[in-house]
Amino acid sequence: QVQLVESGGGLVQPGGSLRLSCAASGSIFSIYAMGWYRQAPGKERDLVARIISGGTRNYADSVKGRFTISRDSAKNTVYLQMNSLKPEDTAVYCCNMVVGTFREDYWGKGTLVTVSS
């Protein structure tokens, strides 16, 4: 019933930019947080950025100053502006949404970002 759909991934050269989008649909109530995680082959899934209901934004140290997370609450959509991309940013980026008093997790299927020259 609840669905998260990511878009905006692709191939970009080092130093380039991409903008990821994640749209949530379905029976959604009381969103606690929305964010982005990434996972490269052979590596663990790590938090990239998230935005909490009160407006607080958290970023991984590796992307701080380069990535910006934002939200359109009316559209239940979260964005990730990715600038100054590095090869180390190459990964599948998955959208995450946490809802309700028990903070239930929902995940998108992911969008691939490849940074290569």
N, C-alpha and C positions, 0 to 999 in steps of 0.2 A: 504494500500500500504506500509506504514511504519510499521515495526514490530520490537519489542524488545523481545528477548527470554532469560530468565534467566536460569541458571543451577548452580549446586554445593551445594544446600542446603541438609540438612539431620540432623541426630541425632548425637550429640557429647557430651562427658562428659565435665563438668566444667574444664577449663584449656586447653582444646583441641583447635584445629584449623580447619578452613574450608576456602576454596577459592571459592568465587562466581564469575560467569562470566555472562556478558550480551552482547549479540551480536545484533547489529542493522542492519537491511536490508531494502531495498526498495529505494525510491527516497529521498535521504538524501543530503541536502546542508547546508553548513555553520553551523556546530554544535557549539553552544555556550557553552554547558556544558553537561556532563553526570554524573549521580550520583546514589546513593542508598538511599532509604527511607525504614523505617520499621514500622510495625504496629502490636502490640500485641492485643489480644482480649480485648475489652473494653477500649482501649487507642487510642489516636490520632496518626496519621501518622507523624512521625518525620524524619527529615533529618539525615542521618548517615554520609555520606561523599559525596563530589562531586569534580569534577575536571573541571576547567574552560578552555576555549580555549587557553588562554595564558599560562596555566600550573599551575595556582594557585589551591591549594587544600584546601578544607575546611572540618573540621571534627566536629562532635558533641563532646562536652566536655566528655561525658560518654564513648567514644570510642577512644579518642585521646591517642596515644601511644600504642594502641593494634591493631587497624585496619589500613590498608594501601590501598589507592585507586590508581590504575594505569590504563593506557590506551594504547591500540594499535591502533593508528589512521588509519593505513593501513587496519585494519580489522573492523573498527568501533566497537570495543569491549572494554568494561571497566571491570575491575576486582576489587574485594574487598577481600583482604587477612585479615582474621579474626583470631587473636591469643588471647590466654588467655581468652577464652570465658567464660562468666558468665551466670547463669540462667536468669538474667535480659536481656540478649541479645536475648532470645527466641522471635521470631516474624516472620511474613511474610516479606521478603525483596523484594522490588520492584525496578526495574531499571527505571530511568527517563532520558529522553533526551530532551534538549531544543535547538531549531533550529531557524535560520532565524533572520531577523531584528526585527520581532515582538515577538520573543522568544516563539514559539509555543511548547507546551508540548506533549510528548508522553510517554506512560507508558507500562511496561511489566505486565504480569499477576501475577508475584511474585513467589518466591521459599521459602519454609518453612525451617527455622532454629530452631532446638530444642536443647537446652542446658540443660541436665538433667543427674543426676547420678542414 
